[in-house]
């Protein structure tokens, strides 16, 4: 039985909680959110922290992990490079996984973007992501992952929308556009525009359940790992997915 502290009391956190409660191999020993983050100081020792909350929870999660040596699976988006660096610093002592998306379909889409980019790298590349009207960060963590897949060396500029007399589109940019509305669980479209032809790759999520199921699958694999920094790809596909 894997004992879990769940960080996250929002929509995604509660979906994860439902699946954890239904699973026979997990026991939730505590659930915290931004409103009661101080409870992390007194929660019992767990094997794993699953974090689907808010960047403001990160300091408490790091302190809890240092105190208990719990592994960390983090799906919180909106983290800065410095936040990711703090998570990576934990991987010397415990197993740590961060991903902006726990969908198997998105994992495959990311790989497809890498492959298409090898052949169509001189085409214009644009990303459109759509989420519900309560999502707090933009662009989505998934959109940034896809942009990195298109440009792993970071040689292109990310453009978040365009307005005014911007002039001809430069070749060294990737446009990322964020739409918000209704109850959309998540849609990501990657466009490749060439001369007189266009290729589009699309992933649509019908509910948050797919992300929660992917997180539990990754969690089962993570708790058996040695200390280190892991990716969703490396656990699901059995290789280094960086």
C-alpha positions as CSV (number, residue, x, y, z in Angstrom):
1,X,0.0,0.0,0.0
2,X,1.5,3.3,-1.1
3,X,0.7,6.1,1.3
4,X,0.0,9.4,-0.4
5,X,-0.2,13.1,0.6
6,X,-2.2,14.9,-2.0
7,X,-1.6,18.6,-2.6
8,X,-4.5,20.1,-4.5
9,X,-8.1,20.7,-3.6
10,X,-9.2,22.1,-6.9
11,X,-10.9,20.3,-9.8
12,X,-7.9,18.3,-10.9
13,X,-6.9,17.5,-7.3
14,X,-10.3,16.2,-6.5
15,X,-10.4,14.0,-9.6
16,X,-7.1,12.5,-8.5
17,X,-8.4,12.1,-5.0
18,X,-11.4,10.1,-6.3
19,X,-9.2,7.7,-8.3
20,X,-6.8,7.3,-5.3
21,X,-9.7,6.4,-3.1
22,X,-11.0,3.8,-5.6
23,X,-7.6,2.2,-6.0
24,X,-6.7,-0.7,-3.8
25,X,-3.0,0.1,-3.8
26,X,-3.1,3.7,-2.6
27,X,-4.0,5.3,0.8
28,X,-4.5,9.0,1.1
29,X,-3.1,10.1,4.5
30,X,-3.7,13.8,3.9
31,X,-5.0,16.3,1.4
32,X,-4.0,20.0,1.5
33,X,-4.6,23.1,-0.7
34,X,-3.4,26.7,-0.7
35,X,-6.0,27.5,1.9
36,X,-4.5,25.0,4.5
37,X,-0.9,24.6,3.2
38,X,0.4,25.0,6.8
39,X,-1.0,21.5,7.5
40,X,2.0,20.0,5.6
41,X,4.1,20.7,8.7
42,X,2.1,18.2,10.8
43,X,1.0,15.6,8.2
44,X,2.2,12.0,8.8
45,X,4.9,10.4,6.8
46,X,3.9,9.2,3.3
47,X,5.6,7.4,0.5
48,X,4.6,9.9,-2.1
49,X,3.5,13.5,-2.6
50,X,1.2,14.0,-5.5
51,X,0.9,17.8,-6.3
52,X,-1.8,19.2,-8.5
53,X,-2.2,22.6,-6.8
54,X,-0.6,26.0,-7.1
55,X,3.0,27.2,-7.3
56,X,2.6,28.7,-3.9
57,X,2.4,25.2,-2.4
58,X,6.0,24.4,-3.5
59,X,7.9,25.6,-0.5
60,X,5.8,23.6,1.9
61,X,6.0,20.5,-0.3
62,X,9.8,20.8,-0.5
63,X,10.0,21.1,3.3
64,X,7.7,18.1,3.8
65,X,9.7,16.0,1.4
66,X,13.0,16.9,3.2
67,X,11.4,15.9,6.5
68,X,9.8,12.6,5.3
69,X,11.9,11.6,2.3
70,X,8.7,11.1,0.3
71,X,8.9,10.8,-3.5
72,X,7.3,13.6,-5.5
73,X,5.0,13.5,-8.5
74,X,4.2,17.1,-9.5
75,X,1.7,18.1,-12.1
76,X,1.3,21.8,-11.1
77,X,1.8,24.2,-14.0
78,X,2.8,27.8,-14.0
79,X,6.1,26.9,-12.2
80,X,9.1,29.1,-13.0
81,X,12.5,27.8,-14.0
82,X,13.6,28.5,-10.4
83,X,10.8,26.4,-9.1
84,X,11.7,23.5,-11.4
85,X,15.3,23.9,-10.2
86,X,14.1,23.5,-6.6
87,X,12.3,20.3,-7.6
88,X,15.4,19.0,-9.4
89,X,17.5,19.6,-6.3
90,X,15.3,17.1,-4.4
91,X,16.1,14.4,-6.9
92,X,19.5,13.7,-5.2
93,X,17.6,12.2,-2.3
94,X,14.2,11.1,-3.6
95,X,12.5,10.2,-6.9
96,X,11.0,13.3,-8.5
97,X,8.7,13.6,-11.5
98,X,7.3,16.8,-13.0
99,X,5.1,16.9,-16.0
100,X,2.8,19.6,-17.5
101,X,0.5,16.8,-18.7
102,X,-0.1,13.1,-17.8
103,X,-2.0,12.1,-20.9
104,X,-0.6,9.2,-22.9
105,X,-2.0,10.9,-26.1
106,X,-0.1,14.1,-25.3
107,X,3.1,12.1,-24.7
108,X,2.7,10.7,-28.2
109,X,1.8,14.1,-29.6
110,X,5.0,15.6,-28.2
111,X,7.1,12.9,-29.9
112,X,5.2,13.5,-33.1
113,X,6.1,17.2,-32.9
114,X,9.8,16.3,-32.5
115,X,9.7,14.0,-35.5
116,X,7.7,16.3,-37.8
117,X,10.0,19.2,-36.8
118,X,13.0,17.3,-38.1
119,X,11.4,17.3,-41.6
120,X,9.4,20.5,-41.6
121,X,11.6,22.7,-39.4
122,X,11.6,25.4,-42.0
123,X,7.8,25.7,-42.0
124,X,6.0,28.2,-39.8
125,X,4.9,26.6,-36.5
126,X,2.0,27.7,-34.4
127,X,0.4,26.3,-31.3
128,X,-3.2,26.9,-30.1
129,X,-4.3,25.7,-26.7
130,X,-7.9,25.9,-25.3
131,X,-8.9,25.4,-21.7
132,X,-11.9,26.1,-19.4
133,X,-12.5,29.6,-18.1
134,X,-11.2,28.9,-14.6
135,X,-7.6,28.0,-15.7
136,X,-5.2,30.4,-14.0
137,X,-2.0,30.1,-16.1
138,X,-1.4,30.8,-19.8
139,X,0.0,29.4,-21.9
140,X,-0.7,25.9,-20.6
141,X,2.2,23.8,-19.4
142,X,1.4,21.4,-22.2
143,X,1.7,24.1,-24.9
144,X,5.2,24.9,-23.5
145,X,6.1,21.3,-23.6
146,X,5.1,21.1,-27.3
147,X,7.0,24.2,-28.1
148,X,10.1,22.7,-26.5
149,X,9.5,19.5,-28.6
150,X,9.4,21.7,-31.8
151,X,12.5,23.6,-30.8
152,X,14.6,21.5,-28.3
153,X,17.7,23.8,-28.6
154,X,15.7,26.9,-27.8
155,X,16.8,28.8,-30.8
156,X,13.3,30.3,-31.6
157,X,11.3,33.1,-30.0
158,X,8.0,32.3,-28.4
159,X,5.3,34.9,-29.4
160,X,2.2,35.0,-27.3
161,X,-0.4,36.6,-29.6
162,X,0.1,39.4,-32.1
163,X,-1.3,42.9,-32.4
164,X,-0.7,45.9,-34.5
165,X,1.7,46.4,-37.4
166,X,3.9,43.4,-36.6
167,X,5.2,43.0,-40.1
168,X,6.0,39.8,-41.9
169,X,6.3,36.7,-39.8
170,X,9.9,35.9,-38.9
171,X,11.1,32.3,-39.4
172,X,12.7,32.1,-36.0
173,X,9.5,32.2,-33.9
174,X,6.8,29.9,-32.6
175,X,3.4,31.4,-32.0
176,X,1.4,30.2,-28.9
177,X,-2.2,31.3,-28.5
178,X,-4.3,30.7,-25.5
179,X,-8.1,30.5,-25.6
180,X,-10.3,30.3,-22.5
181,X,-13.9,29.4,-22.2
182,X,-16.6,27.2,-20.8
183,X,-15.6,23.8,-19.4
184,X,-13.1,22.7,-22.0
185,X,-10.8,20.1,-20.4
186,X,-8.0,20.7,-22.8
187,X,-7.4,21.0,-26.6
188,X,-4.0,21.4,-28.1
189,X,-3.4,22.0,-31.8
190,X,0.0,22.3,-33.5
191,X,0.1,23.8,-37.0
192,X,2.8,23.5,-39.6
193,X,2.4,26.0,-42.4
194,X,4.4,25.5,-45.7
195,X,4.0,26.9,-49.1
196,X,0.5,25.9,-50.4
197,X,0.1,23.2,-47.8
198,X,-0.6,22.8,-44.1
199,X,-0.3,20.0,-41.5
200,X,-2.2,20.0,-38.2
201,X,-1.8,17.7,-35.2
202,X,-4.6,17.8,-32.6
203,X,-5.2,16.3,-29.2
204,X,-8.6,16.8,-27.4
205,X,-9.3,15.8,-23.8
206,X,-12.9,15.1,-23.0
207,X,-12.4,15.1,-19.2
208,X,-9.7,15.5,-16.5
209,X,-10.0,11.8,-15.8
210,X,-7.4,10.9,-18.4
211,X,-4.8,13.1,-16.7
212,X,-5.6,11.6,-13.3
213,X,-5.4,8.1,-14.6
214,X,-2.0,8.8,-16.3
215,X,-0.8,10.3,-13.0
216,X,-1.7,7.2,-11.1
217,X,0.0,5.0,-13.7
218,X,3.2,7.1,-13.3
219,X,2.9,7.1,-9.5
220,X,2.9,3.3,-9.4
221,X,6.2,3.3,-11.4
222,X,7.8,6.2,-9.6
223,X,7.6,4.7,-6.1
224,X,9.8,1.8,-7.2
225,X,12.5,4.0,-8.6
226,X,15.8,5.1,-7.1
227,X,16.3,8.8,-6.3
228,X,16.6,10.8,-9.5
229,X,14.8,13.2,-11.9
230,X,12.3,11.4,-14.0
231,X,10.0,12.3,-16.9
232,X,6.6,11.0,-17.8
233,X,8.0,9.6,-21.0
234,X,10.8,7.8,-19.2
235,X,8.4,6.0,-16.9
236,X,5.7,5.2,-19.5
237,X,7.9,4.3,-22.4
238,X,10.8,2.9,-20.4
239,X,13.4,5.3,-21.7
240,X,14.8,8.7,-21.1
241,X,12.1,11.1,-22.3
242,X,14.0,14.3,-21.8
